[in-house]
């Protein structure tokens, strides 16, 4: 359990002094998202008798309106669902595939050393809408049209833009202004909305209404697919109607490892979830609690474990339909034991680097979770990838198309090399924890390469240092950059360790002495939501954090 530690100027009477707020607690249902309006819509669905899947889908649709740079129906989706009736987890991979008419030779012909992050060459088929359809078909109790209703109203009538979302939107102002479709939808009088200003997206309201009337088939077989194809031809893209018609989400088996008496669950590649399991397997061999939280020896071990896991990530993680990904071996305890021998507790390691394209580290993603009265639980993550995705926006549809395809390598010898109708390597990962066969925690941390590092830090905070779900997210974080990447150029030597300001300068100095290069600034330490089901009381504990505009709310 955490203990109150008085700090000068901070008179919080409960919890660790760095906790930004109290844990939200409720008996019946709970939703946690990165934007309060979405949280409240999800909670209304629960209160009216909908289940966790219904609530998650309605909240996700609202996020596509109020947080449009981070998510939307032009992006992809992954989810882990705990079904109370069957007492098991289900995994959904709703990520899209590359256009069938685009080939590796096209990038060579254009002399491109990597796939551009903006523009139509970075497109893959958006999987979000089919992800919603699959979740509702298998587990939902409400119709798509009913659940889209609140999002349609916010898009049509408008909503006040929240502070962090506004800051990120303003940061994309110039890039948006360079593309007429994006500027028409997301800028007003040439600028992004400031905090508190009301923003409307009538084009997205019409698109959502069309989906509510015609169903998901409109996106993959009907009028929306045709309009996306027409837009693609207009801007030099490679989408065809066949790309949309052939798209399908996959139900996959979540994979797990044990850590401190719990089972940590992630989804297998093409996403990077198993890096979390690999890191925990390595760290399991150390008494982390004895090192002290966020001390230099502790952060050194986490950084070295990250380097090792990310080397495997660079070498193996790819679409399993196109490459052999030895998941069982990668997440084995025996492999972790051998890898642990590589770590020198007194010196940072340098790893062989591959010179492959850089994966964006920005945190343009949304994570949300929901738990209902029956204790069904959903852990869901959804993203455009980089902010506003490819910055290509069909103005009559009101949403941007993702740039997930820029995660492909153009190295023909790499397992993540581009190929037609192949899924790219994915950074977004939902997390889940069980204990003794019961659901314990639905959680996630946004932010590109930060996501596995954030998952590990949050779980170590809880299971090694006894923090609450709220404290675990509020605690200071590190981020290591510079290991080999599945898609391009990277840092050198031991890479760079970025530390949040709440980690003391003395720790920075000691890490330097261990051979780590400490970055200046660095930002992007993620964004976290979680719902814990208290095993002793059965109550729900919700958490969010100040790095986002988010909220957790229950009833």
C-alpha positions in Angstrom: 0.0 0.0 0.0 1.1 3.6 -0.6 1.9 5.8 2.3 1.3 9.5 2.6 4.6 11.5 2.3 4.3 15.2 3.1 5.9 17.4 0.6 6.5 21.2 1.0 3.7 23.1 -0.8 1.6 20.0 -1.4 -0.9 19.2 1.3 -2.8 16.3 -0.2 -4.2 14.4 2.8 -4.4 11.0 1.1 -2.3 9.0 -1.3 1.2 9.7 -2.5 2.0 13.4 -2.8 2.3 13.3 -6.5 -1.2 11.9 -7.0 -3.1 14.5 -9.1 -6.5 13.4 -7.8 -8.3 10.7 -5.9 -9.2 7.4 -7.5 -12.7 7.4 -8.8 -14.8 4.6 -7.1 -18.2 3.3 -8.0 -20.2 0.0 -7.5 -22.0 -0.6 -10.8 -20.4 0.7 -13.9 -17.5 2.9 -15.0 -16.0 4.5 -18.1 -12.6 6.1 -18.5 -11.5 8.0 -21.6 -9.2 10.8 -22.7 -12.0 13.4 -22.9 -14.8 14.0 -20.4 -17.7 14.4 -22.9 -16.9 10.9 -24.3 -16.7 9.5 -20.8 -20.1 10.9 -19.9 -21.7 9.5 -23.1 -20.3 6.0 -22.3 -21.6 6.3 -18.7 -25.1 7.2 -20.0 -25.1 4.1 -22.1 -24.3 2.0 -19.0 -26.9 3.7 -16.9 -29.5 3.0 -19.5 -28.8 -0.7 -19.5 -26.2 -1.0 -22.2 -23.1 -3.1 -21.6 -19.4 -2.3 -21.6 -19.0 -2.9 -25.3 -22.0 -0.6 -26.1 -20.5 2.1 -23.8 -17.0 1.8 -25.3 -18.3 2.1 -28.9 -20.4 5.2 -28.1 -17.5 6.8 -26.3 -15.1 6.1 -29.1 -17.5 7.7 -31.6 -17.6 10.9 -29.5 -13.8 10.9 -29.3 -13.7 10.9 -33.1 -15.6 14.2 -32.9 -14.0 15.9 -30.0 -10.4 14.6 -30.4 -10.2 14.3 -34.2 -6.4 14.5 -34.5 -6.0 11.5 -32.3 -8.7 9.1 -33.6 -11.6 8.6 -35.8 -13.2 6.4 -38.4 -10.2 7.0 -40.7 -8.1 5.0 -38.3 -7.6 1.5 -36.8 -8.7 -0.2 -33.6 -7.6 -2.9 -31.3 -9.5 -4.3 -28.3 -9.4 -6.8 -25.5 -12.8 -7.9 -24.1 -13.5 -9.7 -20.9 -16.8 -11.6 -21.1 -18.2 -12.3 -17.7 -20.5 -15.1 -18.9 -17.7 -17.2 -20.5 -15.0 -16.0 -18.0 -12.5 -15.4 -20.7 -10.8 -12.8 -22.8 -11.3 -12.1 -26.5 -9.0 -10.1 -28.7 -9.9 -8.0 -31.8 -7.5 -6.8 -34.4 -9.3 -4.2 -36.5 -6.3 -2.9 -38.3 -6.3 -2.3 -42.1 -4.2 -3.5 -44.9 -2.1 -1.7 -47.6 -3.7 -0.9 -50.9 -3.6 -3.9 -53.4 -2.5 -1.7 -56.3 0.5 -0.2 -54.5 3.8 -2.1 -54.7 7.3 -1.8 -53.2 8.6 -0.9 -56.6 6.5 2.3 -56.5 8.6 3.6 -53.6 11.8 2.6 -55.4 10.7 4.3 -58.6 10.1 7.5 -56.6 13.5 7.2 -54.9 12.0 7.2 -51.4 14.2 5.8 -48.7 11.1 5.5 -46.4 7.4 5.8 -46.7 6.4 9.5 -46.2 4.3 10.1 -43.1 2.0 12.5 -44.8 0.0 12.0 -48.0 -1.7 9.1 -49.7 1.3 6.8 -49.9 1.0 6.3 -46.1 -2.6 5.0 -46.3 -3.9 1.6 -45.2 -7.6 0.7 -45.2 -9.3 2.2 -42.0 -10.4 -0.6 -39.8 -12.3 1.3 -37.1 -15.8 1.0 -38.5 -15.5 -2.7 -39.0 -14.1 -3.0 -35.5 -17.2 -1.4 -34.1 -19.4 -3.7 -36.2 -17.6 -6.8 -35.0 -17.7 -5.8 -31.3 -21.4 -5.0 -31.5 -22.2 -8.1 -33.5 -20.5 -10.4 -31.0 -21.1 -8.7 -27.7 -23.2 -5.6 -28.0 -26.9 -5.0 -27.0 -27.5 -1.7 -28.9 -27.6 -0.8 -32.5 -24.9 1.2 -34.2 -27.4 3.9 -35.0 -28.4 4.3 -31.4 -24.9 4.5 -30.2 -23.8 7.0 -32.8 -26.6 9.4 -31.7 -24.7 11.5 -29.1 -21.6 11.8 -31.4 -23.8 13.0 -34.2 -25.2 15.7 -32.0 -21.8 16.9 -30.8 -20.6 17.0 -34.4 -23.7 18.9 -35.6 -24.3 21.3 -32.7 -20.7 21.7 -31.6 -18.6 21.2 -28.4 -16.1 23.3 -26.4 -12.6 22.2 -27.3 -10.7 21.1 -24.2 -7.3 22.5 -23.3 -4.7 19.8 -24.2 -6.6 18.8 -27.4 -6.6 22.5 -28.4 -2.8 22.8 -27.8 -2.2 19.7 -30.0 -4.6 21.0 -32.7 -2.8 24.4 -32.7 0.5 22.5 -33.2 -0.9 21.0 -36.4 -2.2 24.3 -37.7 0.4 24.8 -40.4 0.3 21.3 -41.7 -3.5 21.5 -41.9 -3.3 24.8 -43.8 -1.3 23.2 -46.5 -4.1 20.8 -47.6 -7.4 22.3 -48.7 -9.5 19.4 -47.5 -8.0 19.4 -44.1 -8.1 23.2 -43.7 -11.8 23.2 -44.8 -12.8 20.7 -42.1 -10.5 21.5 -39.2 -9.6 25.2 -39.4 -11.8 28.2 -39.0 -10.6 31.5 -40.6 -7.2 29.7 -41.1 -6.7 28.7 -37.5 -7.3 25.9 -35.1 -9.8 26.3 -32.3 -8.5 27.6 -29.0 -9.5 26.1 -25.6 -13.2 26.7 -24.8 -14.1 27.7 -28.4 -17.0 25.8 -29.9 -16.2 23.6 -32.9 -18.6 21.9 -35.3 -18.0 19.3 -37.9 -21.3 19.0 -40.0 -19.6 16.8 -42.6 -18.7 14.2 -39.9 -22.2 14.4 -38.6 -23.6 13.5 -42.0 -21.1 10.6 -42.3 -22.1 9.3 -38.9 -25.7 9.6 -39.8 -25.2 7.7 -43.0 -23.5 4.9 -41.0 -26.4 4.9 -38.5 -28.9 4.5 -41.4 -27.0 2.1 -43.7 -24.7 0.3 -41.3 -21.0 -0.5 -41.6 -21.4 -1.9 -45.1 -21.7 1.8 -46.3 -18.0 2.2 -45.4 -16.7 -0.9 -47.1 -19.1 -1.7 -49.8 -21.4 1.3 -50.3 -21.5 5.0 -50.8 -18.7 5.9 -48.4 -16.3 3.4 -50.0 -17.0 4.9 -53.4 -16.4 8.4 -52.2 -13.1 7.4 -50.5 -12.1 5.8 -53.8 -12.9 8.9 -55.7 -11.0 11.0 -53.3 -8.0 8.7 -53.6 -7.9 9.0 -57.4 -8.1 12.8 -57.0 -5.1 13.1 -54.7 -2.9 10.4 -56.2 -3.7 7.6 -53.8 -3.9 3.8 -54.6 -7.2 2.9 -52.8 -9.6 0.8 -54.9 -13.1 -0.4 -54.1 -11.6 -3.9 -53.8 -9.4 -2.8 -50.9 -12.5 -1.9 -48.9 -14.6 -4.8 -50.0 -11.8 -7.3 -49.0 -11.2 -5.7 -45.6 -12.0 -7.7 -42.5 -11.2 -7.6 -38.8 -9.7 -10.7 -37.0 -10.6 -12.1 -33.7 -7.3 -13.2 -32.1 -6.2 -15.0 -29.0 -4.7 -12.6 -26.4 -1.3 -13.7 -25.2 0.1 -13.5 -21.6 2.8 -13.8 -19.1 2.8 -13.9 -15.4 4.3 -11.2 -13.2 4.2 -10.9 -9.4 1.2 -13.3 -9.2 -0.9 -11.7 -12.0 -1.4 -12.5 -15.6 -0.6 -9.7 -18.0 -2.4 -9.9 -21.3 -1.6 -8.2 -24.7 -2.5 -8.8 -28.3 0.0 -10.6 -30.7 1.6 -8.9 -33.7 1.1 -7.1 -36.0 1.0 -4.8 -32.9 3.8 -4.4 -30.4 2.0 -5.7 -27.3 4.3 -8.6 -26.7 7.1 -6.2 -26.0 5.3 -5.5 -22.7 5.4 -9.2 -21.9 9.1 -9.5 -22.8 10.0 -6.6 -20.6 8.1 -8.0 -17.6 9.7 -11.4 -18.1 13.2 -9.8 -17.9 12.3 -7.5 -14.9 10.7 -10.4 -13.0 14.2 -11.6 -12.1 15.0 -8.4 -10.0 13.8 -7.2 -6.7 12.6 -3.8 -8.0 10.9 -2.7 -4.8 14.3 -2.9 -3.0 15.8 -0.4 -5.5 13.2 2.3 -4.8 10.8 3.9 -7.1 12.3 5.9 -10.0 15.8 5.7 -8.6 18.7 5.5 -11.0 19.3 1.7 -10.5 15.6 1.0 -11.1 15.3 3.2 -14.2 18.5 1.7 -15.5 17.1 -1.8 -15.4 13.8 -0.8 -17.1 15.8 1.0 -19.8 18.0 -2.0 -20.5 15.0 -4.4 -20.5 13.3 -2.1 -23.0 16.4 -2.1 -25.3 16.4 -5.9 -25.3 12.7 -6.2 -26.0 12.8 -3.6 -28.8 15.7 -5.4 -30.5 13.4 -8.4 -30.8 10.6 -6.0 -31.9 12.8 -4.7 -34.7 13.8 -8.1 -35.9 10.5 -10.1 -35.7 7.3 -8.1 -35.3 5.2 -8.0 -38.5 2.0 -9.2 -40.0 1.9 -12.9 -39.2 0.1 -13.6 -42.5 3.3 -12.5 -44.3 6.1 -13.3 -41.9 6.9 -16.0 -39.3 6.6 -14.4 -35.8 7.8 -16.8 -33.1 5.5 -15.4 -30.4 5.7 -18.3 -28.0 9.5 -18.2 -28.0 9.7 -14.4 -27.7 7.5 -14.3 -24.6 9.1 -17.4 -23.0 10.6 -17.2 -19.5 13.7 -19.1 -20.8 14.4 -16.4 -23.4 14.1 -13.7 -20.7 16.5 -15.5 -18.4 19.1 -15.6 -21.2 18.5 -12.0 -22.1 18.8 -11.0 -18.5 22.4 -12.0 -18.6 23.1 -9.2 -21.1 22.3 -6.5 -18.5 25.2 -4.9 -16.6 23.7 -3.2 -13.5 26.6 -0.7 -13.6 26.7 0.2 -17.3 24.3 1.1 -20.1 24.5 -1.2 -23.1 24.9 -0.3 -26.7 23.0 -2.4 -29.2 23.6 -3.1 -32.9 21.4 -0.7 -34.8 19.8 -1.5 -38.2 19.3 1.9 -39.8 15.6 1.3 -40.6 13.0 4.2 -40.8 11.9 6.0 -37.6 8.6 5.3 -36.0 6.8 8.5 -34.9 6.8 8.8 -31.1 3.9 11.3 -30.9 1.0 10.4 -28.7 -1.8 10.8 -31.2 -4.0 8.0 -30.1 -7.0 7.5 -27.7 -7.3 4.8 -25.1 -10.5 4.0 -23.3 -11.9 1.3 -21.0 -15.4 0.4 -19.7 -16.7 -2.0 -17.1 -20.4 -2.8 -16.6 -22.6 -4.1 -13.9 -22.1 -7.7 -14.8 -18.3 -7.0 -14.9 -17.9 -7.3 -18.6 -14.9 -5.2 -19.4 -13.4 -3.6 -22.5 -9.9 -2.3 -23.1 -9.9 -0.4 -26.4 -7.3 1.7 -28.3 -8.0 3.6 -31.5 -5.8 5.9 -33.6 -5.0 7.9 -36.7 -1.3 7.2 -35.9 0.4 10.6 -36.2 -1.7 13.7 -35.5 -4.5 14.0 -38.2 -3.0 10.9 -39.8 -1.9 11.5 -43.3 -3.4 15.0 -43.3 -5.6 13.9 -46.2 -9.2 14.8 -45.4 -12.1 14.2 -47.8 -13.9 17.4 -46.9 -17.4 16.1 -47.6 -16.8 13.2 -45.2 -15.3 15.2 -42.3 -12.5 12.8 -41.1 -8.8 12.3 -41.8 -7.4 9.1 -43.3 -4.7 7.4 -41.2 -1.0 7.2 -42.1 -0.4 3.8 -40.5 1.3 2.6 -43.7 4.4 4.7 -43.0 5.3 2.1 -40.3 6.3 -0.3 -43.1 9.9 -0.8 -44.0 11.1 -0.5 -47.6 14.0 -2.9 -46.9 13.1 -6.1 -48.9 14.8 -8.3 -46.4 12.9 -7.1 -43.4 9.8 -9.0 -42.2 7.9 -5.7 -41.9 8.6 -4.7 -45.6 5.8 -3.2 -47.5 3.6 -5.6 -49.5 0.1 -5.1 -51.1 -2.8 -6.0 -48.7 -0.3 -6.5 -45.8 -0.9 -5.1 -42.4 1.8 -2.7 -41.2 3.5 -3.0 -37.8 1.3 -1.2 -35.2 2.2 0.7 -32.1 -1.3 0.8 -30.5 -1.9 -1.8 -27.8 -4.7 -2.3 -25.3 -3.7 -4.0 -22.0 -5.5 -6.2 -19.5 -4.6 -7.9 -16.2 -6.2 -10.9 -14.6 -5.6 -12.6 -11.2 -6.7 -16.1 -10.2 -8.9 -16.3 -13.3 -10.8 -13.1 -12.6 -10.6 -9.6 -14.3 -8.4 -7.2 -12.4 -7.4 -4.3 -14.6 -8.3 -2.8 -18.0 -5.6 -0.3 -18.8 -3.6 1.4 -21.6 -1.0 4.1 -22.2 -1.0 6.1 -25.5 2.0 7.3 -27.3 3.8 5.4 -30.1 7.0 3.8 -28.8 6.1 5.0 -25.3 3.2 2.5 -25.1 5.1 -0.6 -24.1 7.3 1.4 -21.8 4.2 3.1 -20.3 2.4 -0.3 -19.7 5.4 -1.6 -17.9 5.9 1.4 -15.7 2.3 1.6 -14.7 2.2 -2.2 -13.8 5.5 -2.0 -11.9 4.1 1.0 -10.0 1.1 -1.1 -8.9 2.6 -4.5 -8.4 6.1 -3.7 -7.2 5.4 -0.4 -5.3 1.8 -0.9 -4.2 0.4 2.2 -5.8 -3.3 2.7 -6.5 -4.5 2.8 -10.1 -4.5 6.6 -10.0 -1.1 7.0 -8.4 0.4 4.5 -10.9 -0.5 6.8 -13.8 0.4 10.0 -12.1 3.9 8.9 -11.1 6.8 10.4 -13.1 7.9 8.5 -16.2 10.9 7.9 -18.4 11.0 7.2 -22.1 13.9 5.6 -23.9 14.4 6.4 -27.6 17.0 4.9 -29.9 16.6 1.1 -30.1 16.2 -0.5 -33.5 12.8 0.1 -35.1 10.7 -2.0 -37.4 10.5 0.8 -39.9 13.6 3.1 -40.1 16.4 5.4 -38.9 17.1 5.6 -35.2 19.5 6.9 -32.6 22.9 5.6 -31.9 24.8 3.9 -29.1 22.8 3.6 -25.9 20.1 5.9 -27.2 18.5 8.7 -25.2 16.6 8.6 -21.9 14.0 11.2 -21.5 12.8 11.9 -17.9 9.8 13.8 -16.7 10.5 16.9 -14.6 9.3 15.2 -11.4 12.2 12.8 -11.5 15.0 14.5 -9.4 18.2 15.9 -11.0 20.3 13.6 -8.8 18.8 10.6 -10.7 19.6 12.2 -14.0 23.2 12.6 -12.9 23.5 9.1 -11.7 22.1 7.7 -15.0 24.7 9.7 -16.9 27.4 8.1 -14.8 25.9 4.7 -15.8 26.5 5.6 -19.4 23.0 6.8 -20.4 22.5 9.9 -22.6 19.9 12.1 -20.9 17.7 14.1 -23.3 16.5 17.6 -22.8 12.8 17.9 -22.9 11.4 15.1 -25.0 7.8 15.2 -24.0 5.5 12.4 -25.1 5.2 10.4 -21.9 1.8 9.0 -22.9 -1.7 9.3 -21.7 -3.3 6.7 -19.4 -6.7 5.4 -18.4 -7.5 2.4 -16.3 -10.3 0.7 -14.4 -9.5 -1.8 -11.6 -12.0 -4.3 -10.2 -11.1 -4.5 -6.5 -10.9 -8.2 -5.6 -11.8 -7.7 -2.0 -14.9 -5.4 -2.4 -15.9 -5.9 -6.0 -15.9 -2.1 -6.4 -14.6 -0.3 -9.5 -11.6 2.0 -9.3 -11.1 4.4 -12.2 -8.0 6.4 -13.1 -6.9 9.0 -15.6 -4.1 11.5 -15.6 -3.1 15.1 -16.2 -1.2 14.4 -19.3 -4.5 14.3 -21.1 -7.9 16.0 -20.8 -9.4 12.7 -19.6 -11.8 11.6 -16.9 -13.0 8.5 -15.2 -16.6 8.4 -14.1 -18.9 5.8 -12.5 -22.2 5.2 -10.9 
